[in-house]
Amino acid sequence: MNILFVCSRNQWRSPTAEAIYKNVHGITAKSAGTSPSARIRVNESLIQWADMVFVMEDKHKQILLSQYPLAMQHKQIVVMDIPDEYKYMNKELIEMIQDIVSPYIV
């Protein structure tokens, strides 16, 4: 299963999620951001690659739907509702991500 994690700048939240799942058997994880200043910017090929898309906030979902309507058409997208107030690999952030993602990858 290919999973794409999306936040704004691809600095803390989505890279944390990618790090958690990148070595899980049967999962390939990548991360990207919606902001022009993102470390890795989300694009159509990343969306097409993904079987499932997890976004940190509803605004990320809205951006993906408006900028990539055809690519997003048949994608399962999960809004995680994780605010931009955590640093990379923060313990609480890791627990929230795992709690939200786990039911989808069983």
C-alpha positions as CSV (number, residue, x, y, z in Angstrom):
1,M,0.0,0.0,0.0
2,N,1.3,3.4,-1.0
3,I,0.5,6.2,1.6
4,L,1.0,9.9,1.0
5,F,1.0,12.2,4.1
6,V,0.4,15.9,3.4
7,C,0.9,19.0,5.5
8,S,1.8,22.6,4.7
9,R,5.6,22.9,4.6
10,N,6.6,19.2,4.8
11,Q,8.8,20.0,7.7
12,W,7.3,18.4,10.9
13,R,4.0,16.6,10.7
14,S,4.0,14.8,7.4
15,P,7.7,13.8,7.6
16,T,7.1,12.4,11.0
17,A,4.2,10.3,9.6
18,E,6.5,9.2,6.7
19,A,9.2,8.2,9.2
20,I,6.8,6.2,11.3
21,Y,5.6,4.1,8.3
22,K,8.5,4.0,5.9
23,N,9.8,0.7,7.4
24,V,6.5,-1.0,7.9
25,H,6.2,-4.2,5.9
26,G,3.7,-3.8,3.0
27,I,3.7,0.0,3.2
28,T,5.5,2.6,1.2
29,A,5.2,6.0,2.7
30,K,6.0,9.4,1.3
31,S,5.3,13.0,2.5
32,A,4.8,16.3,0.8
33,G,3.5,19.8,1.5
34,T,1.0,22.1,-0.1
35,S,2.9,25.4,0.4
36,P,5.1,26.8,-2.3
37,S,7.9,26.8,0.3
38,A,7.4,23.1,1.1
39,R,10.5,20.9,1.4
40,I,8.9,18.5,-1.0
41,R,5.9,20.0,-2.9
42,V,2.9,17.8,-3.5
43,N,2.3,17.1,-7.2
44,E,0.0,15.1,-9.5
45,S,2.4,12.2,-9.8
46,L,2.7,11.8,-6.0
47,I,-1.1,11.8,-5.8
48,Q,-1.4,9.2,-8.6
49,W,1.2,7.0,-6.9
50,A,-0.7,7.0,-3.6
51,D,-3.4,4.4,-2.7
52,M,-4.4,6.5,0.2
53,V,-3.8,10.2,1.2
54,F,-3.7,11.4,4.8
55,V,-3.8,15.2,5.3
56,M,-3.1,17.0,8.5
57,E,-5.9,19.6,8.2
58,D,-9.1,20.1,6.2
59,K,-7.4,23.0,4.4
60,H,-4.9,20.5,2.9
61,K,-7.8,18.4,1.6
62,Q,-9.4,21.5,0.0
63,I,-6.1,22.5,-1.7
64,L,-5.6,19.0,-3.1
65,L,-9.2,18.8,-4.4
66,S,-9.0,22.2,-6.0
67,Q,-5.5,21.9,-7.5
68,Y,-5.7,18.2,-8.6
69,P,-9.4,17.4,-9.1
70,L,-8.9,14.5,-11.6
71,A,-6.0,12.9,-9.7
72,M,-8.0,13.1,-6.4
73,Q,-11.2,11.8,-8.0
74,H,-11.0,8.2,-6.8
75,K,-8.6,8.6,-3.8
76,Q,-9.4,7.8,-0.3
77,I,-8.5,10.9,1.7
78,V,-8.4,11.1,5.5
79,V,-8.3,14.4,7.4
80,M,-6.3,13.8,10.6
81,D,-7.1,17.1,12.3
82,I,-3.6,17.6,13.6
83,P,-2.7,21.3,14.1
84,D,0.7,22.7,13.2
85,E,2.0,22.9,16.7
86,Y,4.4,19.9,16.9
87,K,8.0,19.5,16.1
88,Y,9.4,16.6,14.1
89,M,9.1,13.2,15.9
90,N,7.3,14.8,18.9
91,K,6.1,11.9,21.1
92,E,2.5,13.2,21.2
93,L,2.5,13.8,17.4
94,I,3.7,10.2,16.8
95,E,0.9,8.8,19.1
96,M,-1.8,10.8,17.3
97,I,-0.6,9.8,13.9
98,Q,-0.5,6.1,14.9
99,D,-4.0,6.2,16.5
100,I,-5.5,7.7,13.4
101,V,-3.7,5.7,10.7
102,S,-3.7,2.2,12.4
103,P,-7.4,1.4,11.5
104,Y,-6.7,2.0,7.8
105,I,-3.7,-0.2,7.5
106,V,-4.8,-3.4,9.3
